[in-house]
Amino acid sequence: MALRRVFKNVNLFFAGNSFAGEVVEVNLPKLKVKTEEFRGGGMDAPMDITQGIEKLTTDFTVKEYSPLLVGSASPREGADQSFIMRGALEDWDSTVSPMVVIMRGKVTEVDRGSLKPGAESQLKISMTLDYYSEEVAGEMVTEIDVMNMTYLNNGKDALSDIRNALGM
């Protein structure tokens, strides 16, 4: 079987600025189910009960010492930042599909790393997210909006019945 949709390249955008040629890596958030162990009377073993999802965290590294990125962190609430990652996925038949990831949330860490004369420096930004969406070839794969309690996965809203039950 041939490889399909191999990740070929990436670019990052912040505040209308492209970081093409400067992106070292992007670590997208892990989508991990949050569980709680439960063992009630009459049960021979514990089982996991789903309690939502784990906190969404992400980080990315660029080769540029960017004052724009350094200034993206804030100690104040309501200072969420939005970043867009665009990638190129190539199929075995050379068809290229765009991947667009939108991440919004709080910049929690600006890591300037070691600054040494004559050596490459890198800047790492870490975030916790309240919004995440991932689209491939124009199709929404995942959309999570923490504050509005939405979790869309391949077009299916996994939380619509719970929002309805809550009157949301």
KOLDO-425989 format. One record per residue: residue in one letter; y, z negated, x negated of N, C-alpha, C, CB in turn. Coordinates in nm, 3 decimals. Glycine has a CB too. Layout:
REC  residuo   nnorth      nup    neast  canorth     caup   caeast   cnorth      cup    ceast  cbnorth     cbup   cbeast
REC        A        Y        Z        X        Y        Z        X        Y        Z        X        Y        Z        X
...
! end
This chain:
REC  residuo   nnorth      nup    neast  canorth     caup   caeast   cnorth      cup    ceast  cbnorth     cbup   cbeast
REC        M   -0.119    0.000   -0.084    0.000    0.000    0.000    0.124    0.000   -0.088    0.000   -0.122    0.096
REC        A    0.221    0.081   -0.056    0.345    0.091   -0.133    0.440   -0.024   -0.099    0.414    0.226   -0.106
REC        L    0.525   -0.056   -0.195    0.627   -0.159   -0.171    0.726   -0.110   -0.067    0.700   -0.196   -0.302
REC        R    0.769   -0.199    0.018    0.867   -0.163    0.119    0.985   -0.258    0.110    0.804   -0.166    0.260
REC        R    1.101   -0.203    0.128    1.226   -0.279    0.126    1.236   -0.375    0.008    1.240   -0.355    0.255
REC        V    1.245   -0.316   -0.108    1.266   -0.392   -0.230    1.416   -0.419   -0.244    1.210   -0.315   -0.355
REC        F    1.451   -0.544   -0.274    1.591   -0.581   -0.292    1.641   -0.519   -0.422    1.609   -0.736   -0.292
REC        K    1.744   -0.433   -0.414    1.790   -0.357   -0.530    1.920   -0.408   -0.591    1.806   -0.216   -0.492
REC        N    2.014   -0.453   -0.507    2.143   -0.492   -0.563    2.219   -0.579   -0.464    2.227   -0.368   -0.600
REC        V    2.326   -0.642   -0.512    2.399   -0.738   -0.431    2.548   -0.734   -0.465    2.343   -0.879   -0.450
REC        N    2.629   -0.766   -0.366    2.773   -0.787   -0.386    2.814   -0.904   -0.298    2.857   -0.657   -0.352
REC        L    2.920   -0.971   -0.337    2.970   -1.088   -0.266    3.118   -1.069   -0.237    2.946   -1.218   -0.348
REC        F    3.160   -1.110   -0.117    3.300   -1.099   -0.077    3.351   -1.236   -0.033    3.317   -0.996    0.037
REC        F    3.473   -1.267   -0.073    3.539   -1.390   -0.030    3.688   -1.361   -0.016    3.514   -1.508   -0.132
REC        A    3.743   -1.398    0.098    3.887   -1.380    0.126    3.932   -1.237    0.099    3.970   -1.478    0.042
REC        G    3.848   -1.140    0.138    3.883   -0.999    0.122    3.865   -0.945   -0.018    4.022   -0.978    0.164
REC        N    3.814   -1.027   -0.109    3.795   -0.985   -0.248    3.648   -0.959   -0.276    3.851   -1.091   -0.345
REC        S    3.622   -0.848   -0.347    3.487   -0.813   -0.387    3.459   -0.872   -0.525    3.467   -0.659   -0.387
REC        F    3.337   -0.921   -0.542    3.294   -0.972   -0.672    3.187   -0.881   -0.732    3.242   -1.117   -0.659
REC        A    3.200   -0.751   -0.705    3.107   -0.651   -0.760    3.111   -0.658   -0.912    3.141   -0.508   -0.710
REC        G    2.993   -0.653   -0.974    2.984   -0.657   -1.118    2.994   -0.797   -1.175    3.090   -0.573   -1.177
REC        E    3.016   -0.897   -1.089    3.032   -1.035   -1.136    2.926   -1.128   -1.078    3.169   -1.086   -1.099
REC        V    2.854   -1.083   -0.975    2.754   -1.169   -0.911    2.631   -1.179   -1.001    2.715   -1.114   -0.770
REC        V    2.594   -1.302   -1.036    2.475   -1.326   -1.117    2.356   -1.348   -1.026    2.496   -1.447   -1.211
REC        E    2.373   -1.434   -0.924    2.265   -1.460   -0.828    2.321   -1.522   -0.702    2.157   -1.551   -0.888
REC        V    2.247   -1.503   -0.594    2.278   -1.564   -0.465    2.149   -1.628   -0.415    2.335   -1.460   -0.361
REC        N    2.154   -1.756   -0.382    2.039   -1.826   -0.326    2.066   -1.850   -0.177    2.011   -1.961   -0.401
REC        L    2.003   -1.771   -0.094    2.022   -1.784    0.051    1.957   -1.915    0.098    1.960   -1.663    0.127
REC        P    2.003   -1.969    0.211    1.947   -2.096    0.258    1.801   -2.083    0.297    2.027   -2.148    0.375
REC        K    1.725   -2.188    0.270    1.588   -2.195    0.319    1.593   -2.229    0.467    1.503   -2.300    0.238
REC        L    1.517   -2.158    0.547    1.508   -2.188    0.689    1.385   -2.275    0.707    1.501   -2.057    0.778
REC        K    1.408   -2.405    0.711    1.299   -2.501    0.712    1.305   -2.588    0.837    1.302   -2.590    0.586
REC        V    1.192   -2.596    0.907    1.182   -2.677    1.028    1.182   -2.824    0.989    1.053   -2.641    1.109
REC        K    1.263   -2.903    1.058    1.268   -3.047    1.036    1.163   -3.110    1.128    1.413   -3.106    1.063
REC        T    1.076   -3.190    1.070    0.971   -3.253    1.149    0.972   -3.404    1.129    0.834   -3.196    1.112
REC        E    0.913   -3.471    1.224    0.896   -3.617    1.219    0.750   -3.646    1.249    0.992   -3.691    1.321
REC        E    0.692   -3.730    1.168    0.552   -3.763    1.188    0.537   -3.860    1.305    0.490   -3.823    1.060
REC        F    0.435   -3.836    1.390    0.410   -3.922    1.505    0.260   -3.945    1.521    0.469   -3.862    1.634
REC        R    0.224   -4.070    1.541    0.085   -4.102    1.575    0.088   -4.207    1.684    0.004   -4.152    1.451
REC        G    0.051   -4.168    1.804    0.049   -4.258    1.918   -0.091   -4.312    1.943    0.100   -4.188    2.042
REC        G   -0.096   -4.408    2.032   -0.225   -4.464    2.071   -0.317   -4.355    2.123   -0.206   -4.574    2.176
REC        G   -0.444   -4.365    2.089   -0.542   -4.267    2.134   -0.547   -4.144    2.047   -0.512   -4.227    2.273
REC        M   -0.462   -4.138    1.943   -0.465   -4.023    1.851   -0.538   -4.067    1.724   -0.320   -3.972    1.817
REC        D   -0.621   -3.981    1.671   -0.697   -4.015    1.551   -0.620   -3.988    1.423   -0.827   -3.939    1.550
REC        A   -0.516   -3.907    1.432   -0.437   -3.872    1.313   -0.293   -3.842    1.355   -0.499   -3.749    1.238
REC        P   -0.200   -3.856    1.264   -0.061   -3.821    1.298   -0.044   -3.669    1.309    0.035   -3.878    1.192
REC        M    0.063   -3.630    1.377    0.100   -3.489    1.387    0.250   -3.478    1.367    0.056   -3.429    1.525
REC        D    0.295   -3.360    1.334    0.438   -3.337    1.317    0.501   -3.293    1.448    0.463   -3.232    1.208
REC        I    0.616   -3.351    1.479    0.694   -3.314    1.596    0.821   -3.246    1.545    0.726   -3.439    1.687
REC        T    0.850   -3.128    1.595    0.967   -3.053    1.552    1.094   -3.121    1.603    0.960   -2.908    1.602
REC        Q    1.190   -3.139    1.512    1.318   -3.203    1.544    1.436   -3.116    1.502    1.327   -3.341    1.477
REC        G    1.423   -2.986    1.516    1.531   -2.894    1.478    1.503   -2.832    1.343    1.666   -2.967    1.474
REC        I    1.610   -2.804    1.269    1.595   -2.745    1.135    1.667   -2.832    1.033    1.650   -2.598    1.132
REC        E    1.629   -2.814    0.908    1.694   -2.887    0.798    1.835   -2.831    0.777    1.610   -2.875    0.667
REC        K    1.918   -2.908    0.708    2.053   -2.865    0.674    2.047   -2.734    0.597    2.128   -2.975    0.592
REC        L    2.136   -2.642    0.630    2.142   -2.512    0.563    2.230   -2.525    0.438    2.198   -2.402    0.659
REC        T    2.173   -2.498    0.322    2.249   -2.502    0.197    2.233   -2.370    0.125    2.204   -2.620    0.108
REC        T    2.333   -2.334    0.050    2.331   -2.210   -0.026    2.410   -2.229   -0.154    2.388   -2.092    0.057
REC        D    2.388   -2.142   -0.249    2.472   -2.140   -0.368    2.470   -2.000   -0.427    2.425   -2.245   -0.473
REC        F    2.572   -1.971   -0.504    2.579   -1.843   -0.573    2.655   -1.862   -0.703    2.648   -1.734   -0.484
REC        T    2.628   -1.773   -0.796    2.687   -1.781   -0.929    2.752   -1.648   -0.962    2.580   -1.818   -1.035
REC        V    2.873   -1.656   -1.019    2.945   -1.537   -1.066    2.981   -1.556   -1.213    3.073   -1.511   -0.980
REC        K    3.006   -1.444   -1.282    3.040   -1.448   -1.425    3.189   -1.465   -1.448    2.992   -1.320   -1.493
REC        E    3.267   -1.465   -1.345    3.412   -1.473   -1.360    3.460   -1.614   -1.333    3.481   -1.374   -1.267
REC        Y    3.555   -1.661   -1.413    3.624   -1.786   -1.382    3.735   -1.749   -1.283    3.681   -1.858   -1.513
REC        S    3.704   -1.759   -1.156    3.794   -1.713   -1.050    3.872   -1.829   -0.990    3.715   -1.640   -0.941
REC        P    4.003   -1.833   -1.008    4.083   -1.938   -0.943    4.066   -1.937   -0.791    4.230   -1.920   -0.978
REC        L    4.043   -1.819   -0.733    4.020   -1.808   -0.589    3.896   -1.887   -0.549    4.006   -1.661   -0.548
REC        L    3.787   -1.871   -0.623    3.664   -1.944   -0.593    3.676   -2.092   -0.628    3.547   -1.883   -0.668
REC        V    3.740   -2.124   -0.741    3.759   -2.264   -0.779    3.836   -2.337   -0.671    3.833   -2.276   -0.915
REC        G    3.933   -2.270   -0.611    4.015   -2.331   -0.506    3.951   -2.328   -0.368    4.146   -2.262   -0.500
REC        S    3.827   -2.285   -0.357    3.763   -2.275   -0.225    3.715   -2.410   -0.173    3.646   -2.178   -0.231
REC        A    3.704   -2.511   -0.258    3.660   -2.644   -0.215    3.779   -2.723   -0.163    3.591   -2.720   -0.332
REC        S    3.754   -2.807   -0.065    3.860   -2.891   -0.007    3.800   -3.024    0.036    3.929   -2.820    0.113
REC        P    3.872   -3.135    0.015    3.823   -3.265    0.060    3.849   -3.290    0.209    3.885   -3.375   -0.022
REC        R    3.905   -3.192    0.279    3.945   -3.209    0.418    3.849   -3.141    0.514    4.085   -3.155    0.440
REC        E    3.833   -3.199    0.632    3.756   -3.134    0.738    3.835   -3.013    0.788    3.726   -3.233    0.855
REC        G    3.764   -2.918    0.845    3.830   -2.799    0.900    3.867   -2.698    0.795    3.952   -2.839    0.974
REC        A    3.819   -2.716    0.673    3.851   -2.623    0.565    3.731   -2.535    0.533    3.895   -2.700    0.439
REC        D    3.655   -2.498    0.635    3.536   -2.415    0.612    3.576   -2.281    0.550    3.461   -2.391    0.745
REC        Q    3.485   -2.228    0.470    3.507   -2.100    0.405    3.398   -2.003    0.449    3.507   -2.115    0.250
REC        S    3.431   -1.875    0.450    3.335   -1.771    0.485    3.311   -1.679    0.366    3.384   -1.689    0.606
REC        F    3.184   -1.654    0.340    3.144   -1.561    0.234    3.053   -1.457    0.297    3.072   -1.637    0.116
REC        I    3.064   -1.334    0.248    2.977   -1.226    0.294    2.901   -1.173    0.174    3.058   -1.112    0.364
REC        M    2.769   -1.167    0.187    2.685   -1.107    0.085    2.632   -0.976    0.141    2.568   -1.203    0.042
REC        R    2.647   -0.871    0.065    2.591   -0.742    0.103    2.487   -0.703    0.000    2.702   -0.632    0.115
REC        G    2.372   -0.660    0.049    2.265   -0.618   -0.040    2.215   -0.480   -0.003    2.150   -0.719   -0.037
REC        A    2.142   -0.422   -0.096    2.080   -0.292   -0.072    1.929   -0.309   -0.086    2.133   -0.184   -0.172
REC        L    1.857   -0.269    0.019    1.710   -0.272    0.020    1.662   -0.128    0.019    1.654   -0.350    0.146
REC        E    1.569   -0.097   -0.071    1.519    0.039   -0.080    1.371    0.044   -0.046    1.544    0.096   -0.221
REC        D    1.335    0.136    0.046    1.196    0.158    0.084    1.128    0.248   -0.020    1.186    0.220    0.225
REC        W    0.996    0.253   -0.012    0.916    0.335   -0.103    0.952    0.482   -0.096    0.769    0.317   -0.072
REC        D    1.007    0.525    0.019    1.043    0.666    0.035    1.190    0.692   -0.001    1.016    0.710    0.177
REC        S    1.255    0.597   -0.068    1.394    0.605   -0.115    1.497    0.582   -0.006    1.418    0.739   -0.176
REC        T    1.455    0.543    0.114    1.551    0.510    0.218    1.616    0.377    0.183    1.481    0.503    0.358
REC        V    1.749    0.374    0.185    1.824    0.252    0.153    1.875    0.191    0.283    1.941    0.281    0.055
REC        S    1.850    0.062    0.300    1.896   -0.012    0.417    1.993   -0.121    0.374    1.776   -0.073    0.495
REC        P    2.106   -0.133    0.444    2.198   -0.241    0.409    2.149   -0.375    0.462    2.337   -0.210    0.464
REC        M    2.180   -0.479    0.387    2.155   -0.616    0.428    2.290   -0.687    0.424    2.047   -0.689    0.335
REC        V    2.328   -0.748    0.537    2.457   -0.817    0.544    2.431   -0.962    0.586    2.553   -0.747    0.645
REC        V    2.476   -1.053    0.503    2.462   -1.196    0.529    2.600   -1.258    0.538    2.376   -1.266    0.419
REC        I    2.627   -1.327    0.648    2.754   -1.399    0.665    2.722   -1.547    0.660    2.827   -1.359    0.800
REC        M    2.794   -1.618    0.573    2.775   -1.762    0.557    2.909   -1.832    0.572    2.711   -1.795    0.419
REC        R    2.913   -1.933    0.659    3.038   -2.008    0.680    3.005   -2.156    0.671    3.104   -1.974    0.818
REC        G    3.089   -2.228    0.601    3.066   -2.371    0.591    3.155   -2.436    0.488    2.923   -2.399    0.558
REC        K    3.111   -2.552    0.444    3.188   -2.636    0.353    3.144   -2.612    0.210    3.173   -2.784    0.390
REC        V    3.239   -2.580    0.124    3.211   -2.571   -0.019    3.199   -2.715   -0.069    3.322   -2.491   -0.098
REC        T    3.080   -2.752   -0.116    3.053   -2.890   -0.156    3.058   -2.911   -0.307    2.918   -2.933   -0.105
REC        E    3.050   -2.801   -0.383    3.052   -2.817   -0.528    3.102   -2.689   -0.594    2.912   -2.853   -0.580
REC        V    3.189   -2.707   -0.691    3.234   -2.599   -0.778    3.192   -2.640   -0.919    3.391   -2.574   -0.766
REC        D    3.092   -2.571   -0.973    3.037   -2.606   -1.104    3.082   -2.500   -1.204    2.880   -2.615   -1.100
REC        R    3.171   -2.540   -1.293    3.225   -2.448   -1.393    3.130   -2.430   -1.512    3.360   -2.498   -1.441
REC        G    3.025   -2.511   -1.520    2.931   -2.501   -1.630    2.996   -2.537   -1.762    2.873   -2.361   -1.638
REC        S    2.937   -2.492   -1.870    2.990   -2.516   -2.004    3.082   -2.403   -2.043    2.876   -2.530   -2.107
REC        L    3.199   -2.438   -2.091    3.295   -2.338   -2.139    3.295   -2.343   -2.291    3.440   -2.364   -2.080
REC        K    3.251   -2.233   -2.354    3.241   -2.227   -2.499    3.311   -2.102   -2.549    3.092   -2.230   -2.546
REC        P    3.386   -2.113   -2.657    3.451   -1.994   -2.712    3.350   -1.885   -2.748    3.533   -2.031   -2.835
REC        G    3.378   -1.764   -2.708    3.293   -1.651   -2.741    3.163   -1.644   -2.663    3.262   -1.654   -2.883
REC        A    3.143   -1.735   -2.567    3.019   -1.736   -2.489    3.049   -1.704   -2.343    2.948   -1.872   -2.501
REC        E    2.949   -1.650   -2.279    2.963   -1.617   -2.137    2.980   -1.747   -2.056    2.841   -1.536   -2.086
REC        S    3.072   -1.746   -1.964    3.087   -1.861   -1.873    3.049   -1.816   -1.733    3.232   -1.918   -1.876
REC        Q    2.998   -1.910   -1.656    2.959   -1.881   -1.519    3.018   -1.987   -1.428    2.806   -1.875   -1.505
REC        L    3.040   -1.947   -1.304    3.094   -2.036   -1.202    2.995   -2.038   -1.086    3.237   -1.989   -1.155
REC        K    2.950   -2.160   -1.050    2.853   -2.174   -0.942    2.919   -2.246   -0.825    2.727   -2.250   -0.990
REC        I    2.906   -2.188   -0.706    2.959   -2.245   -0.583    2.841   -2.288   -0.496    3.051   -2.143   -0.507
REC        S    2.843   -2.413   -0.449    2.739   -2.464   -0.358    2.804   -2.497   -0.224    2.668   -2.591   -0.417
REC        M    2.730   -2.474   -0.115    2.783   -2.493    0.020    2.679   -2.552    0.113    2.834   -2.362    0.076
REC        T    2.727   -2.622    0.215    2.646   -2.651    0.333    2.702   -2.564    0.443    2.649   -2.807    0.372
REC        L    2.614   -2.505    0.523    2.657   -2.405    0.621    2.650   -2.457    0.763    2.571   -2.281    0.609
REC        D    2.748   -2.415    0.844    2.740   -2.438    0.988    2.718   -2.307    1.063    2.868   -2.507    1.039
REC        Y    2.724   -2.195    0.989    2.695   -2.065    1.048    2.627   -1.977    0.943    2.825   -1.996    1.102
REC        Y    2.522   -1.906    0.988    2.450   -1.815    0.899    2.399   -1.698    0.984    2.331   -1.887    0.826
REC        S    2.423   -1.577    0.937    2.363   -1.461    1.002    2.312   -1.365    0.896    2.465   -1.391    1.097
REC        E    2.201   -1.299    0.930    2.138   -1.204    0.839    2.099   -1.081    0.918    2.012   -1.266    0.768
REC        E    2.154   -0.968    0.875    2.130   -0.840    0.942    2.072   -0.742    0.840    2.262   -0.784    1.004
REC        V    1.969   -0.671    0.882    1.906   -0.571    0.796    1.900   -0.439    0.872    1.763   -0.616    0.750
REC        A    1.953   -0.334    0.811    1.954   -0.200    0.870    2.015   -0.200    1.010    1.812   -0.143    0.875
REC        G    2.120   -0.281    1.029    2.190   -0.285    1.158    2.124   -0.372    1.263    2.203   -0.150    1.211
REC        E    2.011   -0.433    1.232    1.940   -0.520    1.326    1.957   -0.666    1.286    1.790   -0.483    1.333
REC        M    1.997   -0.752    1.382    2.012   -0.894    1.355    1.874   -0.956    1.337    2.090   -0.964    1.469
REC        V    1.850   -1.014    1.220    1.723   -1.080    1.190    1.732   -1.227    1.229    1.687   -1.065    1.040
REC        T    1.837   -1.294    1.182    1.856   -1.437    1.209    2.003   -1.464    1.229    1.800   -1.523    1.094
REC        E    2.034   -1.548    1.328    2.170   -1.598    1.346    2.161   -1.744    1.389    2.249   -1.512    1.452
REC        I    2.222   -1.829    1.309    2.221   -1.973    1.337    2.364   -2.021    1.343    2.140   -2.052    1.230
REC        D    2.401   -2.080    1.455    2.534   -2.140    1.473    2.510   -2.286    1.507    2.618   -2.067    1.586
REC        V    2.527   -2.373    1.410    2.494   -2.514    1.425    2.576   -2.580    1.535    2.516   -2.588    1.293
REC        M    2.708   -2.559    1.534    2.796   -2.626    1.631    2.773   -2.579    1.775    2.941   -2.602    1.592
REC        N    2.732   -2.455    1.792    2.707   -2.402    1.927    2.560   -2.402    1.964    2.761   -2.261    1.937
REC        M    2.476   -2.462    1.879    2.334   -2.481    1.903    2.263   -2.350    1.939    2.314   -2.582    2.014
REC        T    2.287   -2.247    1.854    2.214   -2.122    1.874    2.128   -2.094    1.753    2.312   -2.005    1.900
REC        Y    2.010   -2.042    1.779    1.917   -2.000    1.675    1.849   -1.874    1.725    1.812   -2.114    1.639
REC        L    1.904   -1.760    1.683    1.846   -1.631    1.721    1.756   -1.583    1.608    1.957   -1.525    1.751
REC        N    1.634   -1.547    1.644    1.538   -1.499    1.546    1.477   -1.370    1.598    1.428   -1.607    1.517
REC        N    1.510   -1.258    1.533    1.465   -1.126    1.577    1.495   -1.100    1.724    1.314   -1.112    1.552
REC        G    1.617   -1.135    1.764    1.663   -1.108    1.900    1.627   -1.212    2.004    1.609   -0.980    1.943
REC        K    1.546   -1.311    1.969    1.506   -1.415    2.064    1.585   -1.543    2.037    1.354   -1.442    2.055
REC        D    1.647   -1.595    2.142    1.724   -1.719    2.132    1.630   -1.837    2.153    1.841   -1.722    2.236
REC        A    1.596   -1.905    2.044    1.498   -2.013    2.049    1.549   -2.140    2.116    1.453   -2.046    1.909
REC        L    1.681   -2.152    2.133    1.736   -2.277    2.188    1.805   -2.262    2.324    1.834   -2.335    2.090
REC        S    1.796   -2.146    2.387    1.868   -2.122    2.512    1.825   -2.219    2.622    1.847   -1.978    2.558
REC        D    1.696   -2.246    2.635    1.650   -2.338    2.740    1.696   -2.481    2.714    1.497   -2.334    2.750
REC        I    1.706   -2.521    2.588    1.754   -2.656    2.558    1.903   -2.666    2.586    1.724   -2.695    2.411
REC        R    1.981   -2.561    2.550    2.124   -2.561    2.583    2.144   -2.567    2.735    2.194   -2.435    2.526
REC        N    2.064   -2.492    2.810    2.073   -2.495    2.956    2.043   -2.632    3.012    1.978   -2.393    3.017
REC        A    1.941   -2.698    2.956    1.906   -2.832    3.002    2.017   -2.932    2.975    1.778   -2.878    2.934
REC        L    2.095   -2.907    2.869    2.206   -2.995    2.833    2.337   -2.957    2.900    2.225   -2.993    2.684
REC        G    2.335   -2.850    2.978    2.456   -2.805    3.046    2.555   -2.737    2.953    2.524   -2.920    3.113
REC        M    2.503   -2.677    2.847    2.590   -2.611    2.748    2.597   -2.461    2.774    2.539   -2.638    2.604
! end
